[in-house]
Amino acid sequence: MSQVSEAPQFVLPLVVRIERSAPPARTDALQTAARAVLLLLGDERATGDGEWAEAVRNWEDARIRKVVRRARGAEWRRAEALPGITVNGKSAEVRVYPPVPLDGWPKDLAKLQVSGTELDDPEPPVPADPGLPVLWLNPELEMSAGKTMAQAGHGAQLAWWALSGAERTAWREEGFPLAVRTAAPADWARLTTSGLPVVRDAGFTEIAPGSCTVVAEHPALR
C-alpha cells in the first residue's frame, strides 16, 4: 500500500542583531520581530505572483513556524546580504526572510545560533498606549527572548489574518505600530476567552504543546 508523503515543512527565519557591546532591549526586540513578520506579510513580493508568494503559501498551509537566530559583526553583515527585510526598532534590528524548507536553510543562516538570545529591559516597559494593537504575553510562562520573539510574531500574524482588507491596509500604511506587554495575571483568563486571536504553541521547544502564549488585541477586533 503506497503512502502519501507529507508536504515539506517550511519555517520563517528571523535574525536578531545582538552585538556584545550594545544588545537591544527585550521589549523592543519583541515588538520589532512582530513588526518584521507583518512587513513581510504585507510586502508585494509575498502576495499574488510575487517572488516570495509561493514560499509564503507553502508555509501558511502548514504550521506558521518561526525560528529566531542571533547574529553580530560579520555574521550580521552576511545575513543582511540575503533577500529579506530589515526592521529597526528603537534599539533592535531584526531581519525577516521568506520562508524556507525546514531542512533547507541558507548556509549563512543555518550556522547562526538559536540559543543565547537572553535580553533584558533596562527599565520596566511603560503601559501600552490604549489606541495601539497589543500582543499580550502569558504571565505564567517563562520563555527565552528568541522564543518570545517568535510567539509575538505568531500573535501579530493571527491579528493580521483576522482583519479585513481595509483594516490591513490602514495598519500597513501606519507602519504597523504595536506594543508587546506581559498581561496582568488577573487579566489572562479573560483575554484567552475574549474571542481575540490566541496563539497556542506547538511545543517544539521550551514549553508544553498547546500552551497559550499570546493574545492579540487589535482595536478593530475589540
DRENGU-506964 format. One record per atom (N, C-alpha, C, O): residue number from 1; chain; atom name; x, y, z. Coordinates in steps of 0.05 Angstrom, whole numbers. Each point is the difference from the previous one (the first is absolute). Layout:
N
seq|mol|atom|X|Y|Z
NUM|A|CA|X|Y|Z .
...
This chain:
222
seq|mol|atom|X|Y|Z
1|A|N|17|-24|0 .
1|A|CA|-17|24|0 .
1|A|C|18|25|0 .
1|A|O|17|2|17 .
2|A|N|-21|16|-36 .
2|A|CA|17|23|-1 .
2|A|C|-8|20|21 .
2|A|O|-23|2|8 .
3|A|N|43|14|1 .
3|A|CA|-5|20|20 .
3|A|C|2|27|-13 .
3|A|O|17|5|-17 .
4|A|N|-35|13|25 .
4|A|CA|1|28|-10 .
4|A|C|20|15|17 .
4|A|O|-4|2|24 .
5|A|N|24|9|-36 .
5|A|CA|20|15|15 .
5|A|C|-11|28|8 .
5|A|O|-15|12|-15 .
6|A|N|22|-3|39 .
6|A|CA|-9|26|9 .
6|A|C|14|22|-16 .
6|A|O|22|-4|-9 .
7|A|N|-36|26|6 .
7|A|CA|12|23|-13 .
7|A|C|24|9|17 .
7|A|O|0|-2|24 .
8|A|N|21|12|-38 .
8|A|CA|23|9|16 .
8|A|C|-6|22|19 .
8|A|O|-16|18|-7 .
9|A|N|27|-19|30 .
9|A|CA|-4|21|20 .
9|A|C|17|24|-6 .
9|A|O|23|-2|-7 .
10|A|N|-35|26|10 .
10|A|CA|14|25|-4 .
10|A|C|2|14|26 .
10|A|O|-16|-4|19 .
11|A|N|35|22|-16 .
11|A|CA|4|16|24 .
11|A|C|7|28|-8 .
11|A|O|13|5|-21 .
12|A|N|-21|14|37 .
12|A|CA|6|29|-6 .
12|A|C|25|7|17 .
12|A|O|-1|0|24 .
13|A|N|23|6|-37 .
13|A|CA|24|8|15 .
13|A|C|0|30|8 .
13|A|O|-7|17|-16 .
14|A|N|15|-12|40 .
14|A|CA|4|27|10 .
14|A|C|28|0|13 .
14|A|O|7|-18|15 .
15|A|N|7|39|-20 .
15|A|CA|27|4|13 .
15|A|C|0|26|15 .
15|A|O|-6|21|-12 .
16|A|N|13|-22|37 .
16|A|CA|3|24|16 .
16|A|C|29|7|4 .
16|A|O|17|-18|5 .
17|A|N|-10|43|-8 .
17|A|CA|27|8|3 .
17|A|C|6|5|30 .
17|A|O|-14|16|13 .
18|A|N|33|-31|-2 .
18|A|CA|8|3|28 .
18|A|C|30|4|2 .
18|A|O|15|-19|1 .
19|A|N|-7|44|-1 .
19|A|CA|28|6|3 .
19|A|C|7|-1|30 .
19|A|O|-16|8|17 .
20|A|N|40|-18|-11 .
20|A|CA|8|-3|29 .
20|A|C|-2|27|14 .
20|A|O|-8|1|23 .
21|A|N|17|20|-36 .
21|A|CA|2|26|13 .
21|A|C|-26|15|2 .
21|A|O|-3|18|16 .
22|A|N|-17|-26|-32 .
22|A|CA|-25|16|-1 .
22|A|C|-23|-18|-7 .
22|A|O|-12|2|-22 .
23|A|N|5|-21|40 .
23|A|CA|-24|-17|-6 .
23|A|C|-25|16|1 .
23|A|O|-2|20|15 .
24|A|N|-19|-27|-30 .
24|A|CA|-25|15|0 .
24|A|C|-15|-6|26 .
24|A|O|4|-20|13 .
25|A|N|-22|38|-7 .
25|A|CA|-19|-5|22 .
25|A|C|-20|-22|-7 .
25|A|O|-7|-2|-23 .
26|A|N|0|-13|42 .
26|A|CA|-17|-24|-5 .
26|A|C|-27|8|-13 .
26|A|O|-7|-11|-21 .
27|A|N|-7|30|33 .
27|A|CA|-27|6|-10 .
27|A|C|2|12|-28 .
27|A|O|-16|-6|-17 .
28|A|N|37|22|12 .
28|A|CA|3|12|-27 .
28|A|C|6|-23|-20 .
28|A|O|-10|2|-22 .
29|A|N|26|-22|30 .
29|A|CA|5|-22|-18 .
29|A|C|-26|-16|-6 .
29|A|O|-4|-8|-23 .
30|A|N|-12|4|43 .
30|A|CA|-26|-14|-4 .
30|A|C|-18|16|-20 .
30|A|O|-11|-12|-18 .
31|A|N|9|38|22 .
31|A|CA|-17|16|-17 .
31|A|C|11|1|-28 .
31|A|O|-15|0|-20 .
32|A|N|41|2|17 .
32|A|CA|13|2|-26 .
32|A|C|-4|-26|-15 .
32|A|O|-5|0|-24 .
33|A|N|7|-23|38 .
33|A|CA|-5|-26|-14 .
33|A|C|-28|-2|-9 .
33|A|O|-5|-10|-22 .
34|A|N|-14|18|38 .
34|A|CA|-28|-1|-8 .
34|A|C|-6|18|-24 .
34|A|O|-14|-9|-19 .
35|A|N|26|33|19 .
35|A|CA|-3|17|-23 .
35|A|C|13|-12|-25 .
35|A|O|-10|4|-23 .
36|A|N|33|-17|27 .
36|A|CA|13|-13|-23 .
36|A|C|-18|-20|-14 .
36|A|O|-1|-1|-24 .
37|A|N|-12|-15|40 .
37|A|CA|-19|-20|-12 .
37|A|C|-22|14|-16 .
37|A|O|-6|-9|-22 .
38|A|N|-5|30|34 .
38|A|CA|-21|15|-14 .
38|A|C|10|13|-26 .
38|A|O|-14|-1|-20 .
39|A|N|38|12|21 .
39|A|CA|11|12|-24 .
39|A|C|4|-20|-22 .
39|A|O|-5|6|-24 .
40|A|N|13|-30|31 .
40|A|CA|3|-21|-21 .
40|A|C|-28|-8|-11 .
40|A|O|-3|-2|-24 .
41|A|N|-16|-2|42 .
41|A|CA|-27|-8|-9 .
41|A|C|-12|21|-18 .
41|A|O|-15|-6|-19 .
42|A|N|20|32|25 .
42|A|CA|-11|21|-16 .
42|A|C|16|8|-24 .
42|A|O|-8|18|-15 .
43|A|N|31|-30|10 .
43|A|CA|18|7|-22 .
43|A|C|-11|-12|-26 .
43|A|O|-10|-22|-1 .
44|A|N|11|38|-20 .
44|A|CA|-11|-9|-26 .
44|A|C|15|-25|-10 .
44|A|O|-12|-15|-16 .
45|A|N|37|10|24 .
45|A|CA|14|-24|-8 .
45|A|C|-12|-25|13 .
45|A|O|6|-22|-10 .
46|A|N|-21|25|31 .
46|A|CA|-11|-23|14 .
46|A|C|-29|-6|-8 .
46|A|O|-12|-19|11 .
47|A|N|1|34|-29 .
47|A|CA|-28|-4|-8 .
47|A|C|-3|-4|-30 .
47|A|O|19|6|-15 .
48|A|N|-42|-16|6 .
48|A|CA|-5|-2|-28 .
48|A|C|21|-16|-15 .
48|A|O|5|-23|7 .
49|A|N|7|35|-27 .
49|A|CA|21|-13|-15 .
49|A|C|28|9|8 .
49|A|O|19|-3|-15 .
50|A|N|-17|14|39 .
50|A|CA|26|10|9 .
50|A|C|20|-22|3 .
50|A|O|-7|-24|3 .
51|A|N|32|31|-2 .
51|A|CA|22|-20|0 .
51|A|C|1|-17|25 .
51|A|O|11|-22|0 .
52|A|N|-23|32|22 .
52|A|CA|-1|-15|25 .
52|A|C|-27|-14|5 .
52|A|O|-3|-14|20 .
53|A|N|-16|19|-37 .
53|A|CA|-28|-8|5 .
53|A|C|-3|-30|3 .
53|A|O|-14|-10|18 .
54|A|N|27|-6|-35 .
54|A|CA|-3|-29|2 .
54|A|C|11|-11|26 .
54|A|O|-12|-17|13 .
55|A|N|35|28|-5 .
55|A|CA|12|-9|25 .
55|A|C|-18|7|24 .
55|A|O|-3|-15|18 .
56|A|N|-9|39|-19 .
56|A|CA|-18|9|21 .
56|A|C|-25|-18|1 .
56|A|O|-9|-8|21 .
57|A|N|-2|1|-44 .
57|A|CA|-23|-18|-1 .
57|A|C|6|-27|11 .
57|A|O|-15|-11|16 .
58|A|N|38|0|-24 .
58|A|CA|8|-26|10 .
58|A|C|3|0|30 .
58|A|O|-7|-19|14 .
59|A|N|18|40|-4 .
59|A|CA|4|3|29 .
59|A|C|-27|3|15 .
59|A|O|-5|-12|20 .
60|A|N|-13|29|-31 .
60|A|CA|-25|5|14 .
60|A|C|-19|-24|-2 .
60|A|O|-18|-2|16 .
61|A|N|22|-15|-36 .
61|A|CA|-17|-24|-3 .
61|A|C|6|-21|21 .
61|A|O|-16|-18|4 .
62|A|N|39|21|10 .
62|A|CA|7|-19|21 .
62|A|C|0|15|27 .
62|A|O|-18|16|5 .
63|A|N|38|-20|11 .
63|A|CA|3|15|25 .
63|A|C|15|26|-6 .
63|A|O|18|0|-17 .
64|A|N|-27|21|30 .
64|A|CA|14|26|-5 .
64|A|C|24|2|19 .
64|A|O|3|18|16 .
65|A|N|15|-37|-20 .
65|A|CA|23|-3|18 .
65|A|C|20|23|-6 .
65|A|O|5|6|-23 .
66|A|N|7|5|44 .
66|A|CA|20|21|-2 .
66|A|C|24|-8|17 .
66|A|O|-4|-11|22 .
67|A|N|27|16|-32 .
67|A|CA|25|-5|16 .
67|A|C|16|26|0 .
67|A|O|6|12|-21 .
68|A|N|2|-4|45 .
68|A|CA|16|24|4 .
68|A|C|29|-8|6 .
68|A|O|5|-16|18 .
69|A|N|14|27|-33 .
69|A|CA|28|-5|5 .
69|A|C|13|27|5 .
69|A|O|-11|21|-6 .
70|A|N|35|-21|16 .
70|A|CA|14|25|7 .
70|A|C|26|2|-17 .
70|A|O|12|-20|-8 .
71|A|N|-4|45|4 .
71|A|CA|24|5|-16 .
71|A|C|13|26|10 .
71|A|O|-13|18|11 .
72|A|N|39|-16|-16 .
72|A|CA|14|25|6 .
72|A|C|23|2|-19 .
72|A|O|9|-19|-12 .
73|A|N|1|44|9 .
73|A|CA|24|5|-16 .
73|A|C|-3|-11|-29 .
73|A|O|-19|6|-13 .
74|A|N|39|-21|5 .
74|A|CA|1|-11|-27 .
74|A|C|-24|-18|-6 .
74|A|O|-10|-2|-22 .
75|A|N|1|-13|43 .
75|A|CA|-23|-17|-3 .
75|A|C|-25|16|-9 .
75|A|O|-14|-7|-18 .
76|A|N|11|30|32 .
76|A|CA|-23|17|-7 .
76|A|C|3|11|-28 .
76|A|O|-20|2|-15 .
77|A|N|43|6|7 .
77|A|CA|4|11|-27 .
77|A|C|-6|-21|-21 .
77|A|O|-12|6|-21 .
78|A|N|20|-31|26 .
78|A|CA|-6|-21|-20 .
78|A|C|-31|-6|0 .
78|A|O|-11|-4|-21 .
79|A|N|-1|5|44 .
79|A|CA|-29|-4|2 .
79|A|C|-15|22|-15 .
79|A|O|-20|-5|-13 .
80|A|N|30|30|15 .
80|A|CA|-13|22|-13 .
80|A|C|2|-1|-31 .
80|A|O|-16|12|-14 .
81|A|N|36|-27|5 .
81|A|CA|4|-2|-29 .
81|A|C|-21|-19|-13 .
81|A|O|-3|1|-25 .
82|A|N|-10|-17|40 .
82|A|CA|-20|-19|-11 .
82|A|C|-27|15|-3 .
82|A|O|-6|19|14 .
83|A|N|-11|-28|-34 .
83|A|CA|-25|13|-4 .
83|A|C|-18|-1|25 .
83|A|O|-4|-21|12 .
84|A|N|-6|44|-5 .
84|A|CA|-17|2|24 .
84|A|C|-6|30|6 .
84|A|O|4|17|-17 .
85|A|N|-14|-12|41 .
85|A|CA|-7|27|8 .
85|A|C|12|5|28 .
85|A|O|-5|-16|18 .
86|A|N|20|37|-16 .
86|A|CA|11|8|27 .
86|A|C|-19|21|12 .
86|A|O|-7|19|-13 .
87|A|N|0|-24|38 .
87|A|CA|-18|18|14 .
87|A|C|15|11|25 .
87|A|O|12|-15|15 .
88|A|N|-14|41|-12 .
88|A|CA|13|13|22 .
88|A|C|-20|9|21 .
88|A|O|-20|13|-6 .
89|A|N|26|-19|31 .
89|A|CA|-15|11|23 .
89|A|C|16|23|12 .
89|A|O|17|12|-14 .
90|A|N|-22|-7|39 .
90|A|CA|16|21|14 .
90|A|C|28|-9|4 .
90|A|O|19|16|-3 .
91|A|N|-15|-41|11 .
91|A|CA|27|-11|5 .
91|A|C|4|-26|-15 .
91|A|O|23|-9|-1 .
92|A|N|-44|-2|-10 .
92|A|CA|2|-27|-12 .
92|A|C|1|1|-30 .
92|A|O|-11|18|-13 .
93|A|N|24|-37|1 .
93|A|CA|0|-5|-29 .
93|A|C|-7|-29|-4 .
93|A|O|13|-18|11 .
94|A|N|-33|13|-27 .
94|A|CA|-9|-27|-6 .
94|A|C|-3|-3|-30 .
94|A|O|-12|18|-13 .
95|A|N|22|-39|2 .
95|A|CA|-3|-5|-29 .
95|A|C|-18|-25|-3 .
95|A|O|6|-21|12 .
96|A|N|-26|23|-29 .
96|A|CA|-18|-22|-6 .
96|A|C|4|-8|-29 .
96|A|O|6|16|-17 .
97|A|N|-9|-42|13 .
97|A|CA|6|-12|-27 .
97|A|C|-25|-15|-10 .
97|A|O|-16|-8|16 .
98|A|N|14|5|-42 .
98|A|CA|-22|-17|-9 .
98|A|C|3|-28|11 .
98|A|O|22|-9|5 .
99|A|N|-44|-5|-2 .
99|A|CA|1|-27|12 .
99|A|C|18|-19|-16 .
99|A|O|3|2|-24 .
100|A|N|10|-20|39 .
100|A|CA|18|-20|-12 .
100|A|C|-8|-28|10 .
100|A|O|-12|-2|21 .
101|A|N|18|-19|-36 .
101|A|CA|-5|-27|10 .
101|A|C|15|-4|26 .
101|A|O|21|11|4 .
102|A|N|-33|-27|14 .
102|A|CA|11|-4|26 .
102|A|C|29|-10|-1 .
102|A|O|17|7|17 .
103|A|N|-11|-23|-38 .
103|A|CA|27|-11|-3 .
103|A|C|15|14|-22 .
103|A|O|20|-11|-11 .
104|A|N|-29|35|3 .
104|A|CA|13|14|-23 .
104|A|C|7|28|5 .
104|A|O|-2|18|-17 .
105|A|N|12|-12|42 .
105|A|CA|9|27|7 .
105|A|C|24|8|-17 .
105|A|O|17|-16|-5 .
106|A|N|-16|42|-3 .
106|A|CA|24|10|-13 .
106|A|C|24|-4|19 .
106|A|O|-2|3|25 .
107|A|N|25|-9|-36 .
107|A|CA|24|-6|16 .
107|A|C|6|21|21 .
107|A|O|7|-6|23 .
108|A|N|-8|32|-31 .
108|A|CA|7|21|18 .
108|A|C|-20|4|23 .
108|A|O|6|14|19 .
109|A|N|-30|-25|-22 .
109|A|CA|-19|1|22 .
109|A|C|1|-26|16 .
109|A|O|-4|1|25 .
110|A|N|9|-23|-38 .
110|A|CA|-1|-26|14 .
110|A|C|22|-1|22 .
110|A|O|-4|-14|20 .
111|A|N|26|27|-24 .
111|A|CA|21|-2|20 .
111|A|C|-2|20|23 .
111|A|O|17|0|18 .
112|A|N|-38|17|-19 .
112|A|CA|-4|19|22 .
112|A|C|-12|-15|24 .
112|A|O|-14|-20|-2 .
113|A|N|20|30|26 .
113|A|CA|-9|-12|25 .
113|A|C|-29|7|6 .
113|A|O|-9|23|-5 .
114|A|N|-6|-42|15 .
114|A|CA|-27|5|10 .
114|A|C|1|8|29 .
114|A|O|-15|18|8 .
115|A|N|32|-31|7 .
115|A|CA|2|6|29 .
115|A|C|15|26|4 .
115|A|O|13|10|-19 .
116|A|N|-14|0|43 .
116|A|CA|15|25|6 .
116|A|C|-15|25|-6 .
116|A|O|12|21|-2 .
117|A|N|-38|-23|0 .
117|A|CA|-16|24|-6 .
117|A|C|-12|11|26 .
117|A|O|-23|10|0 .
118|A|N|38|-12|22 .
118|A|CA|-11|12|25 .
118|A|C|4|30|-1 .
118|A|O|22|10|-3 .
119|A|N|-44|4|6 .
119|A|CA|0|29|0 .
119|A|C|-15|11|24 .
119|A|O|-17|-14|11 .
120|A|N|23|38|-3 .
120|A|CA|-13|13|22 .
120|A|C|-10|28|-8 .
120|A|O|10|12|-19 .
121|A|N|-29|-2|35 .
121|A|CA|-9|27|-3 .
121|A|C|15|17|21 .
121|A|O|-2|-6|24 .
122|A|N|16|27|-32 .
122|A|CA|14|18|19 .
122|A|C|-20|12|20 .
122|A|O|6|3|24 .
123|A|N|-30|3|-33 .
123|A|CA|-21|11|17 .
123|A|C|-26|-16|-6 .
123|A|O|-3|-9|-22 .
124|A|N|-15|7|42 .
124|A|CA|-25|-14|-6 .
124|A|C|-15|14|-22 .
124|A|O|-1|25|-1 .
125|A|N|-11|-40|-17 .
125|A|CA|-16|13|-22 .
125|A|C|-23|16|11 .
125|A|O|-13|-8|19 .
126|A|N|9|31|-31 .
126|A|CA|-23|17|8 .
126|A|C|-26|-13|-10 .
126|A|O|1|-16|-18 .
127|A|N|-24|22|30 .
127|A|CA|-25|-11|-9 .
127|A|C|-4|7|-30 .
127|A|O|7|21|-10 .
128|A|N|-19|-40|-4 .
128|A|CA|-5|3|-29 .
128|A|C|-20|22|-5 .
128|A|O|-19|3|15 .
129|A|N|23|12|-36 .
129|A|CA|-20|20|-9 .
129|A|C|-26|-14|-5 .
129|A|O|0|-20|-15 .
130|A|N|-22|29|26 .
130|A|CA|-26|-14|-3 .
130|A|C|-9|-1|-29 .
130|A|O|-17|-17|-7 .
131|A|N|27|34|-11 .
131|A|CA|-8|-1|-28 .
131|A|C|16|-20|-17 .
131|A|O|-6|-4|-23 .
132|A|N|27|-8|35 .
132|A|CA|18|-17|-15 .
132|A|C|-10|-29|0 .
132|A|O|-13|-9|20 .
133|A|N|18|-7|-41 .
133|A|CA|-2|-29|2 .
133|A|C|20|-9|21 .
133|A|O|23|9|1 .
134|A|N|-32|-28|16 .
134|A|CA|18|-11|21 .
134|A|C|1|-30|-3 .
134|A|O|-21|-13|-2 .
135|A|N|45|2|4 .
135|A|CA|4|-29|1 .
135|A|C|6|-6|29 .
135|A|O|21|6|11 .
136|A|N|-41|-19|2 .
136|A|CA|2|-6|29 .
136|A|C|14|-27|4 .
136|A|O|-9|-20|-11 .
137|A|N|30|20|27 .
137|A|CA|14|-24|6 .
137|A|C|-11|-14|25 .
137|A|O|-10|13|18 .
138|A|N|11|-39|-18 .
138|A|CA|-9|-16|23 .
138|A|C|18|6|24 .
138|A|O|24|-5|-2 .
139|A|N|-35|15|24 .
139|A|CA|16|7|23 .
139|A|C|10|-25|15 .
139|A|O|18|3|17 .
140|A|N|-28|-27|-24 .
140|A|CA|7|-24|15 .
140|A|C|22|-16|-13 .
140|A|O|10|-20|11 .
141|A|N|-1|29|-35 .
141|A|CA|21|-15|-15 .
141|A|C|26|15|1 .
141|A|O|1|24|-2 .
142|A|N|21|-39|4 .
142|A|CA|27|11|-3 .
142|A|C|11|-11|-26 .
142|A|O|2|-24|-4 .
143|A|N|5|43|-14 .
143|A|CA|11|-8|-26 .
143|A|C|25|18|-6 .
143|A|O|2|22|10 .
144|A|N|17|-33|-25 .
144|A|CA|23|16|-8 .
144|A|C|-10|23|-18 .
144|A|O|-22|-1|-10 .
145|A|N|39|21|7 .
145|A|CA|-8|22|-18 .
145|A|C|-5|-9|-28 .
145|A|O|-19|9|-13 .
146|A|N|36|-28|3 .
146|A|CA|-4|-10|-27 .
146|A|C|-27|-14|-4 .
146|A|O|-14|5|-19 .
147|A|N|8|-22|38 .
147|A|CA|-26|-14|0 .
147|A|C|-23|20|1 .
147|A|O|-20|-3|-14 .
148|A|N|23|23|31 .
148|A|CA|-22|20|3 .
148|A|C|-3|17|-25 .
148|A|O|-22|8|-7 .
149|A|N|45|-2|-6 .
149|A|CA|-2|15|-25 .
149|A|C|-16|-16|-21 .
149|A|O|-17|11|-14 .
150|A|N|21|-37|13 .
150|A|CA|-15|-17|-19 .
150|A|C|-29|0|7 .
150|A|O|-18|2|-17 .
151|A|N|12|-3|43 .
151|A|CA|-28|-1|9 .
151|A|C|-14|27|-6 .
151|A|O|-23|1|-8 .
152|A|N|37|21|12 .
152|A|CA|-11|26|-6 .
152|A|C|-6|2|-30 .
152|A|O|-20|11|-9 .
153|A|N|38|-22|-7 .
153|A|CA|-4|-1|-29 .
153|A|C|-25|-16|-7 .
153|A|O|-15|8|-18 .
154|A|N|11|-31|32 .
154|A|CA|-25|-15|-5 .
154|A|C|-25|16|7 .
154|A|O|-19|1|-15 .
155|A|N|21|14|38 .
155|A|CA|-23|16|8 .
155|A|C|-7|21|-21 .
155|A|O|-23|5|-6 .
156|A|N|44|9|-4 .
156|A|CA|-4|20|-20 .
156|A|C|-12|-11|-25 .
156|A|O|-18|12|-13 .
157|A|N|26|-36|6 .
157|A|CA|-10|-13|-25 .
157|A|C|-30|-8|4 .
157|A|O|-15|3|-19 .
158|A|N|8|-13|42 .
158|A|CA|-28|-7|5 .
158|A|C|-18|25|-1 .
158|A|O|-22|0|-10 .
159|A|N|33|22|21 .
159|A|CA|-15|25|-2 .
159|A|C|-4|9|-29 .
159|A|O|-21|8|-8 .
160|A|N|43|-10|-7 .
160|A|CA|-1|7|-29 .
160|A|C|-21|-16|-14 .
160|A|O|-16|11|-16 .
161|A|N|15|-37|21 .
161|A|CA|-20|-17|-14 .
161|A|C|-28|7|8 .
161|A|O|-19|-3|-16 .
162|A|N|15|13|41 .
162|A|CA|-27|6|10 .
162|A|C|-11|26|-11 .
162|A|O|-24|5|3 .
163|A|N|41|12|-14 .
163|A|CA|-9|26|-9 .
163|A|C|-11|-1|-29 .
163|A|O|6|-18|-15 .
164|A|N|-22|38|9 .
164|A|CA|-10|3|-28 .
164|A|C|22|12|-17 .
164|A|O|20|9|10 .
165|A|N|-24|-10|-36 .
165|A|CA|20|11|-18 .
165|A|C|5|30|5 .
165|A|O|23|9|0 .
166|A|N|-45|6|5 .
166|A|CA|3|29|6 .
166|A|C|15|4|26 .
166|A|O|16|19|2 .
167|A|N|-21|-36|18 .
167|A|CA|13|3|26 .
167|A|C|30|-7|-2 .
167|A|O|17|13|12 .
168|A|N|-11|-33|-29 .
168|A|CA|28|-6|-4 .
168|A|C|15|23|-14 .
168|A|O|22|7|8 .
169|A|N|-35|4|-28 .
169|A|CA|12|22|-15 .
169|A|C|6|24|19 .
169|A|O|21|12|-1 .
170|A|N|-41|-6|18 .
170|A|CA|4|23|18 .
170|A|C|23|-6|19 .
170|A|O|16|18|6 .
171|A|N|-14|-42|5 .
171|A|CA|22|-7|18 .
171|A|C|26|2|-14 .
171|A|O|20|11|11 .
172|A|N|-18|-21|-35 .
172|A|CA|25|0|-15 .
172|A|C|8|29|-6 .
172|A|O|24|7|3 .
173|A|N|-43|10|-11 .
173|A|CA|7|28|-6 .
173|A|C|9|15|24 .
173|A|O|15|20|-2 .
174|A|N|-23|-29|26 .
174|A|CA|9|13|25 .
174|A|C|28|-10|8 .
174|A|O|12|12|19 .
175|A|N|-2|-33|-32 .
175|A|CA|26|-10|7 .
175|A|C|-1|-23|20 .
175|A|O|20|-6|13 .
176|A|N|-44|-6|-10 .
176|A|CA|-4|-22|19 .
176|A|C|8|7|29 .
176|A|O|15|-15|12 .
177|A|N|-26|37|-1 .
177|A|CA|5|5|28 .
177|A|C|-12|-22|17 .
177|A|O|-22|-10|-5 .
178|A|N|36|3|27 .
178|A|CA|-11|-20|18 .
178|A|C|17|1|26 .
178|A|O|21|12|1 .
179|A|N|-32|-26|19 .
179|A|CA|15|-3|25 .
179|A|C|-1|-29|8 .
179|A|O|-19|-14|-6 .
180|A|N|40|5|20 .
180|A|CA|1|-27|12 .
180|A|C|2|4|30 .
180|A|O|19|13|9 .
181|A|N|-37|-23|6 .
181|A|CA|0|2|29 .
181|A|C|-8|-26|13 .
181|A|O|-14|-16|-12 .
182|A|N|24|11|36 .
182|A|CA|-9|-23|16 .
182|A|C|-26|7|13 .
182|A|O|-3|21|13 .
183|A|N|-17|-38|-17 .
183|A|CA|-26|5|12 .
183|A|C|1|-2|31 .
183|A|O|17|-15|10 .
184|A|N|-34|29|3 .
184|A|CA|-3|-3|29 .
184|A|C|-12|-28|5 .
184|A|O|-19|-8|-14 .
185|A|N|29|-6|34 .
185|A|CA|-11|-27|6 .
185|A|C|-30|0|2 .
185|A|O|-13|-19|-9 .
186|A|N|1|40|21 .
186|A|CA|-29|0|4 .
186|A|C|-15|4|-27 .
186|A|O|-24|-6|-1 .
187|A|N|38|15|-19 .
187|A|CA|-14|5|-26 .
187|A|C|3|-23|-20 .
187|A|O|-15|-1|-20 .
188|A|N|34|-17|25 .
188|A|CA|7|-20|-20 .
188|A|C|-24|-18|-8 .
188|A|O|-5|-5|-23 .
189|A|N|-9|-5|43 .
189|A|CA|-23|-18|-6 .
189|A|C|-21|14|-16 .
189|A|O|-11|-11|-19 .
190|A|N|6|37|25 .
190|A|CA|-19|15|-16 .
190|A|C|9|3|-29 .
190|A|O|-15|-2|-18 .
191|A|N|41|8|15 .
191|A|CA|10|4|-27 .
191|A|C|-2|-25|-17 .
191|A|O|-7|1|-23 .
192|A|N|14|-24|35 .
192|A|CA|0|-25|-16 .
192|A|C|-29|-9|-7 .
192|A|O|-3|-18|-17 .
193|A|N|-17|28|31 .
193|A|CA|-28|-8|-6 .
193|A|C|-16|23|-13 .
193|A|O|-24|-1|-1 .
194|A|N|38|22|-8 .
194|A|CA|-13|24|-10 .
194|A|C|-8|-2|-29 .
194|A|O|-15|17|-10 .
195|A|N|24|-38|-4 .
195|A|CA|-5|-2|-28 .
195|A|C|21|13|-17 .
195|A|O|0|-2|-25 .
196|A|N|20|15|37 .
196|A|CA|23|10|-14 .
196|A|C|18|-22|-9 .
196|A|O|-1|-22|11 .
197|A|N|18|26|-32 .
197|A|CA|18|-21|-9 .
197|A|C|19|-9|22 .
197|A|O|12|17|14 .
198|A|N|-9|-43|-11 .
198|A|CA|17|-11|21 .
198|A|C|21|-19|-13 .
198|A|O|-7|-16|-17 .
199|A|N|32|20|24 .
199|A|CA|21|-18|-9 .
199|A|C|2|-24|18 .
199|A|O|3|3|24 .
200|A|N|-5|-27|-35 .
200|A|CA|4|-25|15 .
200|A|C|25|-13|-12 .
200|A|O|0|-8|-23 .
201|A|N|20|5|39 .
201|A|CA|26|-9|-10 .
201|A|C|0|-30|-7 .
201|A|O|-13|-16|14 .
202|A|N|27|9|-34 .
202|A|CA|2|-28|-8 .
202|A|C|18|-16|18 .
202|A|O|-1|-25|0 .
203|A|N|17|38|17 .
203|A|CA|15|-14|20 .
203|A|C|26|-12|-10 .
203|A|O|11|-19|11 .
204|A|N|0|30|-33 .
204|A|CA|26|-10|-10 .
204|A|C|23|6|20 .
204|A|O|18|-16|3 .
205|A|N|-19|39|10 .
205|A|CA|22|8|17 .
205|A|C|-11|15|25 .
205|A|O|-20|14|-2 .
206|A|N|33|-18|24 .
206|A|CA|-3|15|25 .
206|A|C|-26|-4|16 .
206|A|O|1|-1|24 .
207|A|N|-24|-1|-37 .
207|A|CA|-25|-1|15 .
207|A|C|-17|-23|-10 .
207|A|O|5|-11|-22 .
208|A|N|-25|4|37 .
208|A|CA|-17|-23|-6 .
208|A|C|-18|6|-24 .
208|A|O|-9|23|-4 .
209|A|N|4|-44|-13 .
209|A|CA|-18|4|-22 .
209|A|C|-28|9|9 .
209|A|O|-10|-8|20 .
210|A|N|-1|27|-36 .
210|A|CA|-26|10|6 .
210|A|C|0|24|19 .
210|A|O|-22|11|6 .
211|A|N|45|-3|4 .
211|A|CA|1|22|18 .
211|A|C|-9|26|-14 .
211|A|O|8|5|-22 .
212|A|N|-25|10|36 .
212|A|CA|-8|26|-11 .
212|A|C|22|20|7 .
212|A|O|6|5|23 .
213|A|N|5|7|-44 .
213|A|CA|23|18|5 .
213|A|C|-6|29|-4 .
213|A|O|11|17|14 .
214|A|N|-28|-10|-34 .
214|A|CA|-6|28|-7 .
214|A|C|-29|3|-7 .
214|A|O|-12|-17|-13 .
215|A|N|1|39|22 .
215|A|CA|-27|9|-10 .
215|A|C|4|26|-15 .
215|A|O|13|19|10 .
216|A|N|-23|-18|-35 .
216|A|CA|3|23|-17 .
216|A|C|-24|18|2 .
216|A|O|-22|-8|-8 .
217|A|N|25|33|18 .
217|A|CA|-22|18|3 .
217|A|C|5|24|-18 .
217|A|O|16|18|6 .
218|A|N|-31|-17|-28 .
218|A|CA|1|22|-19 .
218|A|C|-25|17|4 .
218|A|O|-21|-12|4 .
219|A|N|23|38|-5 .
219|A|CA|-25|17|4 .
219|A|C|-23|-9|-18 .
219|A|O|-23|2|9 .
220|A|N|29|-11|-33 .
220|A|CA|-22|-8|-18 .
220|A|C|-14|-26|9 .
220|A|O|-21|-6|-10 .
221|A|N|34|-9|28 .
221|A|CA|-10|-25|8 .
221|A|C|-13|1|28 .
221|A|O|-11|-20|9 .
222|A|N|12|43|4 .
222|A|CA|-11|2|27 .
222|A|C|-30|-1|0 .
222|A|O|-13|2|21 .
